[in-house]
Structures are given as structure tokens and as C-alpha cells.
Amino acid sequence: MYICAHPGQFGRTMRKRRFKPYTLEQITITNAGSEGKCIARHDDKVIMVDYAVPGDVADLRIYGSKKSFSFAAIEKLITPSPSRVDTFCSHFGVCGGCKWQQMSYDAQLRYKQQQVQDAFERIGKFPFPALEPIHGSADTTHYRNKLEYSFTHQKWLQNLDQKDNLNAMDHLGLGYHIPGRFDKVFDVETCWLMDDLQNRIRNRIREYCKSNGLTFFNLYSQEGLMRGLIFRNNLKGEWMLLVIFGHDQELEKRTGLMECLKAEFPEINSLQYIINTKRNDTITDLEVHVYSGSDHLIEYLEDLQFRIGPTTFFQTNARQTLKLYHIAREMANLTGKENVYDLYTGVGTIALFVARAARQVIGIEYVEESIRDARINAQMNQISNTHFYAGDMKDVLTPEMFRTHGMPDVIITDPPRAGMHADVIQRILEANPSRIVYVSCNPATQARDIALMQEQYRVTKVQPVDMFPHTHHVENIALLERKTNS
């Protein structure tokens, strides 16, 4: 079985560029590329291939082209790669979540490690030691602790011929958005990313809503009662479900659903809901109502507790997060005397993870709500040597901050995918800590940022960590040590 390009994407590409598709025969896939695609070459031009595996030999359907590369899908698989495996998800090829399912996990790890190597060599262009072997995930399915789903009055159909044979109820869907389409949702029966309980709860909700006349959300008219679901759980097996309603009417129907969930799924320790009447899906500015149970879960990492609310940011692979933080703490090499600055601290996870081994830790984060949670987490763990500040990093990490709390001996930074602002890098260089532990979810921007610090710092250790099996994403930790002549 081969996987072709997503039909909607294929059609949009042709219409926009007036491109006439054509076939290339007997092309060998040579490497893994960006955004989950793989790479082939023909006539010195790079071809980005959907759902391929390095080592495949295939006929490729070219469905789009730019100056330096083309886009293709496998039209016919001639010889499968030794690294090609059977996919396990019925939604593979439609869902954009696990694009490397068709690749063995050993191969995934190999290409993720290569991704870090390539970024440091081609973008960073600074000296660095041999990479430590990537830490793979013990769990390659059911590893996430958070998933979000959307309701739709008109689910996306892969085969449009099905449309005329469906009744009104069959058009209702509850699932994920089609990649690149905010207005199209496909129905999900089974998702392998989270414990199977969320599948059973979600499918029961769909069934209940259809049977009891709870309307599914229409994105265009902004009508419909059922808008979204957010599942969260922790390592202890406790669950939170947040139901997102599209309006505050039909109280009897809303109550009926919530009572059904409360009665049938005692595993739900926190059942909450939100009324979202806005024209967008953001919920952080909306009031959360507790229907039953607690308003939060507690996640445990070592002997630390972290409070997780419905809108709290927390790493979504908790077991790998523990491994990631162990490595970061080891690289920081703390003795109890150090002044540590934790940049982009979030809810204070890394800050609290290292606090007992440091003199004090200063955590800085842009999101005010996260800093509020960080302070609560510090109190809950009876940690008193942390200080947390909210604001834009380049505006908070200032000489005044250094005068107030002292110069950092160690800086730990875990920025978003875009990396660090140039002004932040300059402040770090001015602070001149002895060590910088750079945790990144994007080796490309990490390499770019480290290149700006290479005159004062050398990279002494690089450790990739796989947080998201079956995707092209890789986390990486780099240790930078101040050069002796700085």
C-alpha cells in the first residue's frame, strides 16, 4: 500500500500555480527532510516526498514545484526501504500528526540525530563534540498527556462520492483539523497518541450528542452547542476533561451530557467546561467552570509536584520530560552555590527541578498566567529560593535585574521554536555566566543562536532527546562553557 498526497493540498497547489503534474519513475529516496517529508533528487533538483522512507524506490507524482525543489507523492512503491514498516493508525495519510509511522523507530531516531548534526554543521558552523546517542522514548504510542479535539457539523470526507450516501447525522464529526485547513475537521475513531480511555470517552460523547440532539459547531455560521474537547492526564492515571460549548443556552442538554460523563467515567477526576462564543478557539481569556471534581491535576516528577490546570502549559510527554530535566540538571553541574537564571521558565518546571541544587533560581517567562502557576508550584513544593518574573524576555533580563538578584553563574534557557531574540542573546553575553544549558525543540534556531555566542562560549556536550515518536520533531540540549580567555 502506498500513500499519495493529501487531495485537498494537491488540488490547491495545482490551482494556485497552474502546475501540470507529471510522473518520475524509479526514483530512490535518499534522506529524511524537513516537516516530516523525505528527500529524493532528480536532475540536480531536490524533491520533497510525502510519506516516504529513505531507501524506498518509487514512481513519484510531482504535484508542485519551486525554483530549487519540487513536491511529490508516491504514486507506486517499487521497492520498499528496509526501514519501512506497516502503519498502525487508520487515519495515517489524512492526519498530520504522526507522519513517520511508516518508518521503523530505530530509523526515526537515526534521522532525528542526523537532524541535530546537520543543523549544527550547516547553520551553526561552530566546533562541537560528537553528539551523545539520542535518548529514545520508552513509549512510542500513548505517550501524550494532552489532546484537543474539535466538533464539526460537516466532517471532511476523503472520498467525495460518499457525500450523497450519508444522512444528516453521518455528516457530524469529532476529531482533528485537516493539515493546513482551519475549517475542515475529520472524524477520529482511534488516536494512538494518548491512553485509550480518551478514545472511549470521545466516542461516547459523539454518540450521546447525536442521540440527544446536541448540535455540532458550524464554524462559518458560528452556531452549534458542541465546540471542542481537551483531555489531560498524569502519570498516576488521573484524568481531566474540559468540554467547550459554543453558547450558554440549552442548559438541560449541557447538564445531561455532563451527568452522563460523570456517571459513566469515574476515571475523570476533573470535569470542567468553558463557554466560548468568540470567533476563534483561544480559551485562555475565558472563565473555566468546574462541574465535578478538582479544578486541576497534579503531575509528579521525582518528588516534585506540579499543578496542571486546563490551560496550563506542561510538556506533553511526561516520562521523557523527566529524562530531559535530568540531563539539563546534570549539565548545569550545580554545587549549591550557584545563582541560576531559568529563561522561558513556563510554570517553573526546570527552575524547581534545579532549585535544591542551587543557591537561588530566577525564572522569567512571557506569560503572566504561567508565572502565577510557577509561584504556586514553588509554594506547594516548599521551595523558597526561587523568584519568578513575567514579561518580554528582552525587557526583563536587564542590568537592573542583575543588580537586584546578582549575576548568573549558570543560565538555563528553553525558548520556543523561534529561538531567542538577538537582544536576549546579547544580555546573556553581557552577563557572562560560566555555563549555559540550552534546551531546544528546534535545532535549527538553537544552532543559529549558539553561533552568535561562539566567541565567548564553546559547545562541550550535545544530547538529543526524542519527545515525540513518529514525528520529525526532536528536542536537543547543548552545554556551552565559557572560554578561559573570556
C-alpha positions as CSV (number, residue, x, y, z in Angstrom):
1,M,0.0,0.0,0.0
2,Y,1.3,3.5,-0.8
3,I,0.2,6.9,0.4
4,C,-0.4,9.7,-2.1
5,A,-0.6,13.4,-1.5
6,H,-3.4,14.9,0.5
7,P,-6.1,15.5,-2.2
8,G,-7.0,19.0,-0.9
9,Q,-3.4,20.1,-0.8
10,F,-2.8,18.6,-4.3
11,G,-5.7,20.5,-5.8
12,R,-4.8,23.8,-4.2
13,T,-1.3,23.5,-5.4
14,M,-2.4,22.9,-9.0
15,R,-5.0,25.8,-9.0
16,K,-2.6,28.3,-7.4
17,R,0.4,27.6,-9.6
18,R,-1.3,26.2,-12.8
19,F,1.1,23.4,-12.4
20,K,0.7,20.3,-14.6
21,P,1.6,17.2,-12.5
22,Y,3.9,14.6,-14.0
23,T,5.5,11.3,-13.0
24,L,9.1,10.4,-12.4
25,E,9.8,6.6,-12.5
26,Q,12.2,4.5,-10.4
27,I,13.4,7.3,-8.0
28,T,15.4,6.4,-4.9
29,I,14.5,8.3,-1.6
30,T,17.9,9.2,-0.1
31,N,17.3,11.0,3.2
32,A,14.8,12.4,5.7
33,G,14.0,16.1,5.2
34,S,12.1,18.9,7.0
35,E,8.4,18.9,8.1
36,G,8.3,15.1,8.1
37,K,9.0,14.8,4.3
38,C,11.8,12.8,2.8
39,I,14.2,13.8,0.1
40,A,15.0,12.5,-3.4
41,R,17.0,14.1,-6.3
42,H,16.4,14.2,-10.0
43,D,18.4,16.3,-12.5
44,D,20.2,18.0,-9.6
45,K,16.9,19.2,-8.1
46,V,15.7,18.3,-4.7
47,I,12.3,16.6,-4.4
48,M,10.3,16.7,-1.1
49,V,8.3,13.5,-0.9
50,D,5.3,12.9,1.4
51,Y,5.1,9.7,3.5
52,A,8.3,8.2,2.1
53,V,11.2,6.4,3.8
54,P,14.9,6.7,2.9
55,G,15.8,3.7,0.9
56,D,12.4,3.5,-0.9
57,V,12.4,3.2,-4.7
58,A,9.2,4.6,-6.1
59,D,7.5,6.3,-9.0
60,L,6.8,9.8,-7.9
61,R,4.0,12.1,-8.8
62,I,5.3,15.6,-8.9
63,Y,2.4,17.9,-7.8
64,G,4.2,21.2,-7.3
65,S,7.5,23.0,-7.9
66,K,9.5,25.9,-6.8
67,K,12.8,27.2,-8.1
68,S,15.1,24.9,-6.1
69,F,12.8,22.0,-5.2
70,S,9.7,20.1,-6.1
71,F,6.9,18.4,-4.1
72,A,5.9,14.8,-4.7
73,A,3.8,11.9,-3.5
74,I,4.5,8.2,-4.0
75,E,2.4,7.0,-7.0
76,K,3.8,3.5,-6.9
77,L,6.1,1.9,-4.4
78,I,8.6,-0.3,-6.4
79,T,11.0,-1.4,-3.7
80,P,10.2,-0.6,0.0
81,S,13.1,0.5,2.2
82,P,14.4,-1.9,4.8
83,S,13.3,0.7,7.3
84,R,9.7,0.8,6.1
85,V,7.1,-0.8,8.5
86,D,3.3,-1.2,8.5
87,T,1.4,1.8,9.8
88,F,-0.8,1.2,12.8
89,C,-3.3,4.1,12.6
90,S,-6.3,4.1,10.3
91,H,-6.0,7.9,9.9
92,F,-2.5,7.8,8.6
93,G,-2.2,9.9,5.4
94,V,-5.1,12.2,6.4
95,C,-4.0,13.3,9.9
96,G,-0.8,15.4,10.0
97,G,0.2,14.2,13.5
98,C,2.4,11.1,13.0
99,K,4.0,11.5,9.6
100,W,6.8,9.0,10.3
101,Q,4.6,6.0,11.3
102,Q,5.8,4.2,8.1
103,M,9.4,4.3,9.3
104,S,10.9,2.0,11.9
105,Y,11.6,3.6,15.3
106,D,15.3,2.9,15.1
107,A,15.4,4.7,11.8
108,Q,13.4,7.6,13.2
109,L,15.9,8.1,16.0
110,R,18.8,7.9,13.5
111,Y,17.4,10.7,11.3
112,K,16.5,12.8,14.3
113,Q,20.1,12.6,15.5
114,Q,21.2,13.5,12.0
115,Q,18.8,16.5,12.0
116,V,20.7,17.9,15.0
117,Q,24.1,17.1,13.4
118,D,23.1,18.9,10.2
119,A,21.7,22.0,11.9
120,F,24.9,22.4,13.9
121,E,27.2,21.8,10.9
122,R,25.2,23.8,8.2
123,I,23.6,26.6,10.2
124,G,25.8,26.9,13.3
125,K,29.2,26.2,11.7
126,F,30.9,26.2,15.1
127,P,33.0,23.4,16.6
128,F,31.1,20.9,18.7
129,P,31.9,17.4,20.1
130,A,30.4,14.2,18.8
131,L,26.7,14.0,19.6
132,E,25.7,11.8,22.5
133,P,23.4,9.0,21.3
134,I,19.8,10.2,21.2
135,H,17.6,9.2,24.1
136,G,14.6,7.3,22.6
137,S,11.2,7.2,24.2
138,A,10.2,4.0,26.0
139,D,6.7,4.6,24.9
140,T,6.1,5.2,21.2
141,T,2.3,5.2,21.5
142,H,0.0,6.5,24.2
143,Y,2.8,8.9,25.4
144,R,1.0,12.2,25.4
145,N,-0.8,13.7,28.4
146,K,-2.9,16.2,26.4
147,L,-5.0,16.1,23.3
148,E,-7.5,18.6,21.8
149,Y,-10.5,17.8,19.5
150,S,-13.0,19.8,17.6
151,F,-16.6,19.2,16.7
152,T,-17.9,19.9,13.2
153,H,-21.4,19.9,11.6
154,Q,-19.8,18.9,8.3
155,K,-16.9,16.4,8.6
156,W,-14.2,16.2,6.0
157,L,-14.7,13.3,3.6
158,Q,-11.7,11.7,1.8
159,N,-13.9,10.3,-0.8
160,L,-16.5,12.9,-2.0
161,D,-18.6,10.1,-3.6
162,Q,-19.6,9.2,0.0
163,K,-21.4,12.5,0.4
164,D,-24.6,11.6,-1.3
165,N,-25.0,8.4,0.7
166,L,-24.8,10.0,4.1
167,N,-27.7,11.1,6.2
168,A,-27.6,14.3,8.4
169,M,-26.2,12.5,11.4
170,D,-23.4,10.9,9.4
171,H,-22.0,14.4,8.5
172,L,-21.3,15.2,12.1
173,G,-17.8,14.8,13.2
174,L,-15.5,15.0,16.2
175,G,-11.7,14.9,15.5
176,Y,-8.7,16.8,14.3
177,H,-8.3,19.6,11.7
178,I,-7.0,18.6,8.3
179,P,-3.4,19.9,8.0
180,G,-3.4,23.4,6.7
181,R,-7.2,23.8,6.9
182,F,-8.6,25.5,9.9
183,D,-12.2,25.0,8.6
184,K,-12.0,21.2,7.9
185,V,-12.2,18.5,10.6
186,F,-12.0,14.8,10.0
187,D,-13.7,12.3,12.3
188,V,-11.4,10.3,14.6
189,E,-12.3,6.9,15.9
190,T,-9.0,5.9,17.4
191,C,-6.0,8.0,18.2
192,W,-2.9,6.3,19.4
193,L,-1.2,9.3,21.0
194,M,-2.9,9.1,24.4
195,D,-4.2,6.3,26.6
196,D,-7.2,4.5,25.1
197,L,-9.6,5.9,27.7
198,Q,-9.7,9.2,25.8
199,N,-10.9,7.3,22.7
200,R,-13.7,5.6,24.7
201,I,-14.8,8.9,26.2
202,R,-14.7,10.8,23.0
203,N,-16.6,8.2,21.0
204,R,-19.2,8.1,23.8
205,I,-19.6,11.8,23.7
206,R,-20.1,11.7,19.9
207,E,-22.7,9.0,20.3
208,Y,-24.5,10.8,23.1
209,C,-24.6,14.1,21.3
210,K,-26.1,12.6,18.1
211,S,-28.7,10.6,20.1
212,N,-29.8,13.5,22.2
213,G,-29.8,16.3,19.7
214,L,-26.8,18.3,20.8
215,T,-25.8,20.3,17.8
216,F,-22.2,20.2,16.4
217,F,-20.4,23.5,15.8
218,N,-20.7,25.3,12.4
219,L,-17.5,27.3,12.0
220,Y,-19.0,29.5,9.3
221,S,-22.3,30.5,11.0
222,Q,-20.7,30.2,14.5
223,E,-23.7,28.1,15.6
224,G,-23.9,24.9,17.5
225,L,-23.6,23.8,21.1
226,M,-20.7,21.3,20.9
227,R,-17.4,23.1,20.0
228,G,-14.4,21.2,21.5
229,L,-12.8,18.8,24.0
230,I,-9.5,18.9,25.8
231,F,-8.2,15.8,27.5
232,R,-5.4,15.8,30.1
233,N,-4.0,13.1,32.3
234,N,-1.0,12.5,34.6
235,L,1.4,9.6,35.2
236,K,-0.8,8.4,38.1
237,G,-3.7,7.8,35.6
238,E,-5.9,10.7,36.8
239,W,-7.9,12.5,34.1
240,M,-9.2,15.9,33.3
241,L,-11.8,16.7,30.6
242,L,-12.6,20.2,29.5
243,V,-15.8,20.4,27.4
244,I,-16.0,23.6,25.3
245,F,-19.6,24.7,24.5
246,G,-20.4,27.2,21.7
247,H,-23.0,29.1,23.7
248,D,-24.5,29.3,27.2
249,Q,-28.1,28.2,26.2
250,E,-29.7,24.7,26.3
251,L,-28.8,24.2,29.9
252,E,-30.7,20.9,30.1
253,K,-28.8,19.4,27.3
254,R,-25.5,20.5,28.6
255,T,-26.3,19.1,32.0
256,G,-27.4,15.8,30.5
257,L,-24.1,15.3,28.8
258,M,-22.0,16.2,31.9
259,E,-24.1,13.9,34.1
260,C,-23.6,11.1,31.6
261,L,-19.8,11.6,31.7
262,K,-19.8,11.9,35.4
263,A,-21.7,8.6,35.8
264,E,-20.1,6.5,33.1
265,F,-16.4,7.6,33.5
266,P,-15.4,7.7,37.2
267,E,-11.8,8.0,36.0
268,I,-12.4,11.7,35.2
269,N,-11.1,13.4,38.3
270,S,-11.7,16.8,36.9
271,L,-14.7,17.6,34.7
272,Q,-14.8,21.2,33.6
273,Y,-16.4,23.3,30.9
274,I,-16.0,26.6,29.1
275,I,-18.5,28.7,27.1
276,N,-16.7,30.1,24.0
277,T,-18.9,32.4,21.9
278,K,-15.9,34.1,20.2
279,R,-14.9,33.7,16.6
280,N,-11.7,32.0,17.5
281,D,-10.8,28.9,19.5
282,T,-8.5,30.6,22.1
283,I,-9.7,29.9,25.6
284,T,-7.1,31.3,28.0
285,D,-9.1,34.5,28.4
286,L,-12.3,32.6,29.3
287,E,-13.8,31.6,32.6
288,V,-13.4,27.9,33.4
289,H,-16.3,26.2,35.3
290,V,-15.8,23.1,37.4
291,Y,-18.7,20.7,37.0
292,S,-17.3,18.0,39.3
293,G,-14.1,17.0,40.9
294,S,-11.0,19.2,41.2
295,D,-10.0,22.2,39.1
296,H,-6.6,20.8,38.5
297,L,-4.4,17.7,38.3
298,I,-1.0,17.1,40.0
299,E,1.9,15.8,38.0
300,Y,4.8,14.3,39.9
301,L,8.4,14.5,38.7
302,E,10.8,12.9,41.2
303,D,9.4,14.2,44.5
304,L,8.2,17.5,43.0
305,Q,4.6,18.3,42.4
306,F,3.3,20.5,39.6
307,R,-0.2,21.9,39.4
308,I,-1.8,21.5,36.0
309,G,-5.0,23.4,35.2
310,P,-7.0,23.2,31.9
311,T,-4.9,25.9,30.3
312,T,-1.5,25.3,31.9
313,F,1.4,24.7,29.6
314,F,3.2,21.5,30.5
315,Q,5.4,19.2,28.5
316,T,3.2,16.6,26.8
317,N,5.4,13.6,27.2
318,A,5.9,13.4,31.0
319,R,8.2,10.4,31.1
320,Q,10.6,11.9,28.5
321,T,10.3,15.3,30.3
322,L,11.8,13.7,33.4
323,K,14.7,12.4,31.3
324,L,15.1,15.8,29.7
325,Y,15.3,17.6,33.0
326,H,17.7,15.1,34.5
327,I,20.1,15.8,31.6
328,A,19.7,19.6,31.9
329,R,20.4,19.4,35.7
330,E,23.5,17.3,35.1
331,M,24.8,19.7,32.5
332,A,24.3,22.6,34.9
333,N,26.7,20.9,37.3
334,L,25.4,22.7,40.3
335,T,27.1,22.6,43.7
336,G,24.6,24.6,45.8
337,K,26.5,27.9,45.5
338,E,25.3,29.0,42.0
339,N,23.0,31.8,41.0
340,V,20.8,30.3,38.2
341,Y,18.7,32.1,35.7
342,D,16.0,30.0,34.1
343,L,14.8,31.7,30.9
344,Y,11.4,30.9,29.4
345,T,10.6,29.1,32.6
346,G,7.0,28.4,31.8
347,V,5.3,27.1,35.0
348,G,8.7,26.8,36.7
349,T,9.4,23.2,36.0
350,I,13.1,23.4,35.2
351,A,13.6,26.1,37.8
352,L,12.1,24.0,40.6
353,F,13.9,20.9,39.3
354,V,17.3,22.5,39.9
355,A,16.4,24.8,42.8
356,R,17.5,22.4,45.6
357,A,21.0,22.1,44.0
358,A,21.4,25.9,43.6
359,R,21.7,29.0,45.9
360,Q,18.8,30.6,44.1
361,V,17.0,30.5,40.8
362,I,15.4,33.4,38.9
363,G,12.7,32.3,36.5
364,I,11.5,34.6,33.7
365,E,8.5,33.9,31.4
366,Y,6.4,36.0,29.0
367,V,3.0,34.5,30.0
368,E,1.7,36.0,33.2
369,E,-0.6,33.0,34.0
370,S,2.4,30.7,33.8
371,I,4.4,32.7,36.3
372,R,1.3,32.6,38.6
373,D,1.4,28.8,38.3
374,A,5.2,28.8,38.9
375,R,4.8,30.6,42.2
376,I,2.0,28.2,43.3
377,N,4.3,25.3,42.4
378,A,7.1,26.7,44.4
379,Q,4.9,27.1,47.4
380,M,3.4,23.7,47.0
381,N,6.9,22.1,47.0
382,Q,8.1,24.3,49.9
383,I,10.9,25.8,47.7
384,S,11.8,29.3,48.9
385,N,14.9,30.1,46.9
386,T,13.1,30.9,43.6
387,H,11.9,34.2,42.2
388,F,9.6,34.4,39.2
389,Y,9.0,37.4,36.8
390,A,6.7,37.8,33.9
391,G,7.4,39.9,30.8
392,D,9.1,40.0,27.5
393,M,12.5,38.4,28.0
394,K,14.5,41.2,26.4
395,D,12.7,43.7,28.7
396,V,13.0,41.8,31.9
397,L,16.6,40.3,31.6
398,T,18.3,43.7,32.2
399,P,21.2,45.1,34.1
400,E,18.7,46.2,36.8
401,M,17.6,42.5,37.2
402,F,21.3,41.6,37.6
403,R,21.8,44.3,40.2
404,T,18.7,43.1,42.1
405,H,19.4,39.3,42.1
406,G,23.1,39.1,41.2
407,M,24.9,38.0,38.1
408,P,24.1,34.5,36.9
409,D,26.7,31.7,37.3
410,V,24.6,29.4,35.1
411,I,21.8,30.2,32.6
412,I,19.3,27.6,31.5
413,T,17.3,28.6,28.5
414,D,14.4,26.7,26.9
415,P,12.9,29.1,24.3
416,P,10.0,28.5,21.9
417,R,10.7,27.1,18.4
418,A,11.6,30.6,17.1
419,G,14.6,30.6,19.4
420,M,15.9,33.6,21.3
421,H,15.7,37.3,20.3
422,A,19.1,38.8,19.4
423,D,18.7,41.3,22.3
424,V,18.3,38.4,24.7
425,I,21.5,36.7,23.4
426,Q,23.3,40.0,23.9
427,R,22.2,40.2,27.5
428,I,23.3,36.6,28.1
429,L,26.8,37.5,26.7
430,E,26.9,40.6,28.9
431,A,26.1,38.5,31.9
432,N,28.9,36.1,31.0
433,P,27.8,33.1,33.1
434,S,30.3,30.2,33.3
435,R,27.8,27.7,31.8
436,I,24.7,27.9,29.5
437,V,22.4,25.0,29.2
438,Y,20.4,25.5,26.0
439,V,17.3,23.3,25.8
440,S,15.6,23.5,22.4
441,C,12.7,22.0,20.4
442,N,14.2,23.3,17.2
443,P,17.9,22.5,16.5
444,A,17.9,25.0,13.6
445,T,17.2,28.1,15.7
446,Q,19.3,26.6,18.5
447,A,22.3,26.4,16.2
448,R,21.7,29.9,14.9
449,D,21.6,31.3,18.5
450,I,24.7,29.4,19.6
451,A,26.6,30.7,16.6
452,L,26.1,34.2,18.0
453,M,27.7,33.2,21.2
454,Q,30.7,31.2,19.9
455,E,33.3,33.9,20.5
456,Q,32.7,33.7,24.3
457,Y,31.5,30.1,24.6
458,R,32.4,26.6,23.3
459,V,29.9,23.7,23.0
460,T,31.1,20.9,25.1
461,K,28.2,18.5,25.0
462,V,25.2,17.8,22.8
463,Q,22.4,15.5,23.8
464,P,19.3,14.9,21.5
465,V,16.1,13.6,23.2
466,D,13.1,12.2,21.4
467,M,9.9,13.6,22.9
468,F,7.5,12.8,20.0
469,P,7.8,9.4,18.4
470,H,6.5,9.0,14.8
471,T,7.1,12.7,14.2
472,H,10.1,14.6,12.8
473,H,10.4,16.7,15.9
474,V,13.4,16.4,18.2
475,E,14.4,18.0,21.4
476,N,18.1,18.9,21.9
477,I,20.2,20.0,24.9
478,A,23.5,21.7,24.4
479,L,26.0,22.7,27.1
480,L,28.0,25.8,26.5
481,E,31.0,26.6,28.6
482,R,32.8,30.0,28.9
483,K,36.1,30.1,27.2
484,T,39.0,30.7,29.5
485,N,40.1,33.8,27.8
486,S,36.7,35.5,28.1
